[in-house]
């Protein structure tokens, strides 16, 4: 079922999924469906009122989602690649996926070495893979897995992702001590805001 709310003369559609097993009401921005409302069997009027109360948030998040560009679409439609936060006209002689993986390794390896020494934390292994939602992860055995499209990000964001995952070698959580450690090496709040403009997926 589809409903609509209005914010600043903009008509915002939303999709409703009703599930009586849900305990709470949720609104999320889905990459394919747009605004997705998960309803625990509230009346349609109550759903509309709740969505309308979040209209500003929905509007801002929807704009952010629209600005995210698919790396493949950008290359196919504009003939450009997104490299280190900038659109560049480059002729890629290999698969786009391989191009980004190569550029990611080129920037990550020296940056990783630099911050490992500064932070005095060392991963047991580093691998690169495609991922739709995550920029990186750190396993319980201190192995780092980094998204192979990281090279699309501005350099300070790449550094932040590396710092963030290295910090998990020392702190296996996101509590205050973790963020205090990360803050010694970068402005993580600024980086988190900037990274939202980009998508990890190809």
N, C-alpha and C positions, 0 to 999 in steps of 0.2 A: 504494500500500500504506500502511496506517495502523498505527502502533504507539503505545504508551502508556508514560509514565514517571510516577512518583509523587513529589510534593514537598509536604511539610506536609499530608498527607492529601488533596491535590488531584490528581486524575487528569488528566494533561496529554497530549492526543493529538498526534501528529505525523505528517506526511505524508512519505513517502520517494519521491524521484525518483532513479532510478539511471541514471547516464550513464557508460559506460566511458571516454569521452573526457576526463572530468574528471581533473585531477591531484591535487586536494585535496578534503577533506571539508568541507562547509559547513552551518551551521545559520542560518536566518534567520526573522524573523517577517514573514509575508506578510499583507497586509491582508485577503485573502479566504480563503486556505487556512489561516491560523494559523501554526503551527510547521512550516516546510518544511525538510526535510533533503535535501541534495544529496549523493548517495552515489556515489563513484567505483568501485563494485562491491565494497565490503567485504561481509563476511558479515552477516546480519541480527543475529547476536549482537554483533558488533563495533560495528555501528551503534547498537544499543540501549545498549551500555556507554558509548559516546561521548556519546550524547544524555543518558543518566542523569548523567554527570559534569557536564553543563551544566544540570541541572534547575533550580537556583536562578536562574540567568540567564534561562532560558526562562520561569520563573514570574513574575519581576519584569517582563520585557518584555511578557508577555502581559497582565498587569494594566495596564500603561501603555497598551497598544493598546486595551483595553476602555474606558479613561477618555476616549479621544479620541472626540469627538462630531461627527457629520456636521452641518454647519451647517443643511442642509435638513431633516434628521430632527429636529433640535432645534426648529426653527420649526414643523414640522408636528405634532409630538407634544406639545410643551409650550407652543407659542405664544410662544417666546422667541427672542431673537437673542443671540449671543455677541459682545459689543462691548467692546473694550479689556480683555479678560480676565474680564469679568463677564457673567453671564446677565441679560438685561434684557427686560422685557415691553414690547415696542414693536410697534405695528401698522405693518407695512411696506406702503406703498401702491404699490410697484413690484416688479419681479422681485427676488428675494433677491440674485441675482448683481449686479444694477445697484445695489442698496442698498449692498452691501459695497464695490463699486468706488468709489462716491461717497464713502463714509466713509473709505476708504483714501486717496483723493486729498486729502481735507480734512486728514488728520493727516500724511501724508507730505510734502506740498509745503512747509509751513513748517519741518518738522523737517529736511528735506533741505537747505534753504537755510541753516539754522543750522549744520549740521555740515559742509557744503561750505566755509563761511567759516572755521570753527574748524580744519578739517583742511587747508585750502588745496588742495582737490581738487574739480574741477568736471566733472560728466558732460556729454557732448555731447548726450545725449537721455535722456528718462525715459518709459518706457511701462509699462502695466499689463495683465496677462493672467492667465487661469486657469492653474493648474498643479497637478498632483497631488503632486509631490514636492519642489518647490523654492520657497523664499520669495523668492529674488531671484537675479540674475546680472549680471555686468558683462562686456560684450563686449570684444574686442581694440581696438575703436575708442572705448572708454570710454562706451558707451551702457548705461544701467541698465534692466533689466526687472524689475519688482516684481510679486509675486503680488497679485491684486486682492482677496484675502481677508485681507490683513495686518491690517485693522482689528479682527479678532477677538482679536488678541494684546494682552497687557498693554503699556502704553506703553513701559516700559523695554526690552521685547523688540523693539518696532517701531524704537526708536532704534538698537538693536544691529544689526538687519538693514541699516538704512541706513548705519551706520558701517562694517559689514563690506563692503558692496558699494562704498562710496566708497573704502575702503582698497585695493580691487583696481585702482583707477585708478593708484595708485602702485606696488602690488606685485601682479604677475600670478601669484601662487602662494600657498601656505599655509605657507611656511617661517617660521622664528623672527622674522625681521624684520617680516613681515606682522602676526603676532600681537602683537608688541611695540608696533607702531603702533596697532593696535586697542585694546590695553590702556590707552593714554593717554586714551581717551575713554569707556570703559565696562568693567564687570566681565563680560567675555565668557563666562567659565566658568559664572557664575550664569545668564546669559541662555541659553546652550546647554542647560543642564539644564531650564529652564522651558519652552523652546520644544518640547521633546520631548513635552509634554503636549497639544500641538495638532497638527492636521492641516492641511496647506496646501490639501487638496482640499475642494470643496464637497460 
